[in-house]
């Protein structure tokens, strides 16, 4: 154990201690490696006993102790390449990674300070000798001494895991000088990356969270928006403005990415606000104008939705385009004048009870505000339970392919499986006025053969005016869409019932729509702000002439139990998913080490398709499956699981021993 006494280093071992004014250097025996038990920057835990080649020096850095590993370059690269690229990748790819890592190292040798390179992503990931593999060591040896140069000098060999489909000029990524060999070019080969489109897209941020992250970079006053004013050749953000009522400040794209904790600066930003921003109280029967603003301005014909939550149910209406005004705002920053655009909009509401509201555009939304409704001793019942005089149904928002962090945002509300309608005025004798409610049949689900169809039906009470649209919403592959039920599919009728000797007559509207989905789909009907419960139409796929259906199994992973292996060894993970997936559907292997989850895509050549036949109660079932495999050689104990879309296998733990 090494400590600092305030004037010297103190080394304690085997019951003895020594002091030294100079850093403590540990050297290994000829046939062994040094082992460090401290948790460190390269990811090893305190129990890993991570081995290292060369020497380990304990020195002081910024009033703290720092451990520096000094070793030969080729030995260092043997610990870098397996951390920067999976050792299971093709040999030529590993060789290219070795050349890039060696070039990066050569360029940074002789850096000021007590070391040349960090052992994490600030330089290159390095795990000592404990992470070395046979394949990556062979790649280092095959390229020994090879570096990439330009005009006789080592290049700045920056590399990355995901480009998004297009690389970027170096001067647009960092505040660095342009280089003729670091120019943005198309990268059509990286769509297999799980981060080609961010899996957590869209990202939502509140105004206060963004202001805190950009502390010291925003103008005085409340932050109103982040507005992109310059993009690179790949559409990555090069410069954005932070806007408030007092003006604006310019922020470089790399700074924006770092402060907001983003994976990349390739993003779209939309800011949405709502006024009043805090809770407001109104008397029952009163109206309130909700106002909002969004940067950048909406395109012609585009509008926003007003989402509202009452009685635990989220619904939405569309703000008319006549209530939207676009404005150009000029902002001068650093002597340069920029033209920014925004859209202003408003909507008058008359809630019958306390309601939460939020404006939304696509997958972006404003913060929520609450309107509390206070009642007097003799309240007057509202005859319009909707938030406005003429609400219009709004389709569910679907996420855009690029993230949209909002300067003021909260998670988008999801529609409930069934609506809770607001009460209507008290009925007169012998007359029943039923709160609007919608039904759907069949419930809760129906199963059809591929290519088959099913008729969805339902009714709403009381009857709706002629011409009122009935909308059928459906969700497939995670995306909500909708169609309007044709007028020929909507009819009106009456029904009579007797309760306690009194006869009641009420009118209803019925509707029907025949669907033939290509895959399992969720459906519900809506009329105005009301909606039916959801039903699921499952599509059963058959093989040959077998008409029976089978219960498909989830994803699997093998070995089925946790395994232990020696450092430097490898184990093959395998599994299946039922039914078979399309040949181009990505299979992702997720892994967690030292508390951090990461993932890689299983190469297409490591996936296969097959069929399996089983007989149950005399009936034969044939169904296809997809299999997959991936060889791993973790430097430390790691948790793994496979996923395809929203399906995932169980977890398995691979324990690494010395």
Helices and strands as residue ranges (DSSP letters): E 2-4, E 9-13, E 16-20, E 24-27, E 34-36, E 50-52, E 55-61, E 64-70, H 73-84, H 91-108, G 128-131, H 134-142, E 149-150, E 153-154, H 170-173, H 207-213, E 223-231, E 237-244, E 247-252, H 253-260, E 268-269, E 271-275, E 280-283, E 288-295, E 305-310, E 313-318, G 321-323, E 324-333, E 336-349, E 355-361, E 364-365, E 369-374, E 404-405, E 437-438, E 445-449, E 454-461, E 471-476, E 479-484, G 487-489, E 490-499, E 502-515, E 521-527, E 530-531, E 535-540, E 563-566, E 571-578, E 588-593, E 596-601, G 604-606, E 607-616, E 619-632, E 638-644, E 647-648, E 652-657
